[in-house]
Amino acid sequence: MFQALADPTRREIVRRLCEGPATVSELSAPFKMALPSFVQHLQVLEQSGLITSEKVGRVRTCRVALERIADAEAWFESLRALWDERFAQLDTLLETLQDEK
């Protein structure tokens, strides 16, 4: 998932899809690249589970996979809690060292 999000084009696609579903044509409009190249970005996002797509007739519509985004958010939150705890311990240590002077 994070490898897929390492690319700024793919991050922008996910950001746009967080606003709601969109067709491939709508998604590709702001980007100056050939459609086959753009579709490769969509394939990477779909393989990582960040988006889903559905084809009806000739139109492919993409949607963000909110549960996958929620998984990443939960992981980041666990890291944030860990680092908050470590910084609090560091603050305590620095205060103790300052008081000993």
Phi and psi in degrees as a GROMACS rama.xvg file:
@    title "Ramachandran Plot"
@    xaxis  label "Phi"
@    yaxis  label "Psi"
@TYPE xy
-69.8038  -31.9798  PHE-2
-64.3469  -40.1291  GLN-3
-63.748  -36.9887  ALA-4
-82.2726  -4.23126  LEU-5
-68.49  -20.8678  ALA-6
-91.4642  130.467  ASP-7
-63.5376  -32.1767  PRO-8
-63.9044  -44.9546  THR-9
-68.3277  -36.668  ARG-10
-61.868  -40.3717  ARG-11
-66.7414  -36.6336  GLU-12
-62.4685  -47.2457  ILE-13
-63.6324  -41.783  VAL-14
-58.5522  -45.2702  ARG-15
-63.4261  -41.308  ARG-16
-70.187  -20.2159  LEU-17
-66.3299  -20.2737  CYS-18
-80.5496  -19.2712  GLU-19
147.488  167.548  GLY-20
-60.0595  153.714  PRO-21
-152.14  151.598  ALA-22
-78.3007  163.023  THR-23
-59.3807  -40.5635  VAL-24
-61.5821  -43.3591  SER-25
-63.9785  -40.8376  GLU-26
-68.515  -38.0038  LEU-27
-79.9003  -17.8447  SER-28
-52.4804  -45.1426  ALA-29
-73.7583  -10.2628  PRO-30
-101.194  138.867  PHE-31
-96.3254  76.1412  LYS-32
-151.036  158.705  MET-33
-65.581  147.228  ALA-34
-56.4988  -42.6054  LEU-35
-59.1901  -37.2193  PRO-36
-67.066  -40.7834  SER-37
-65.0412  -41.2927  PHE-38
-61.5064  -33.353  VAL-39
-60.6726  -40.0227  GLN-40
-61.6826  -42.7604  HIS-41
-62.9001  -39.9071  LEU-42
-62.6984  -41.1241  GLN-43
-62.0732  -45.0458  VAL-44
-64.3393  -38.9866  LEU-45
-69.7582  -40.6309  GLU-46
-64.9724  -31.052  GLN-47
-80.2478  -8.87426  SER-48
86.5643  6.25911  GLY-49
-79.1457  -27.0514  LEU-50
-134.523  161.745  ILE-51
-125.724  159.089  THR-52
-139.958  154.646  SER-53
-139.373  134.406  GLU-54
-106.334  124.33  LYS-55
-123.713  111.769  VAL-56
67.1756  -122.127  GLY-57
-102.49  3.99803  ARG-58
-106.953  124.995  VAL-59
-103.968  123.777  ARG-60
-110.749  134.166  THR-61
-108.847  149.616  CYS-62
-138.338  149.175  ARG-63
-76.9648  144.216  VAL-64
-93.1776  90.7785  ALA-65
-59.7608  -32.1051  LEU-66
-65.4566  -34.0672  GLU-67
-70.7781  -39.6051  ARG-68
-63.4691  -39.6476  ILE-69
-63.8086  -36.4006  ALA-70
-60.7068  -45.347  ASP-71
-64.463  -41.76  ALA-72
-61.9489  -41.8935  GLU-73
-63.4812  -39.5006  ALA-74
-64.3225  -45.3292  TRP-75
-62.3825  -39.1612  PHE-76
-64.5082  -38.0845  GLU-77
-65.8682  -38.3161  SER-78
-66.4472  -40.3249  LEU-79
-60.9214  -43.6666  ARG-80
-63.0348  -42.263  ALA-81
-60.167  -47.5997  LEU-82
-71.155  -32.1823  TRP-83
-61.3419  -41.961  ASP-84
-65.1724  -43.3306  GLU-85
-65.6364  -39.9152  ARG-86
-67.1494  -35.4699  PHE-87
-64.5272  -40.8702  ALA-88
-64.7942  -40.059  GLN-89
-64.3849  -42.0253  LEU-90
-58.529  -44.0768  ASP-91
-62.0954  -44.418  THR-92
-62.4017  -45.682  LEU-93
-64.3193  -38.7236  LEU-94
-63.389  -41.1096  GLU-95
-64.4326  -43.7627  THR-96
-65.71  -37.741  LEU-97
-65.6097  -40.1569  GLN-98
-67.4726  -28.4186  ASP-99
-74.4418  -16.8354  GLU-100
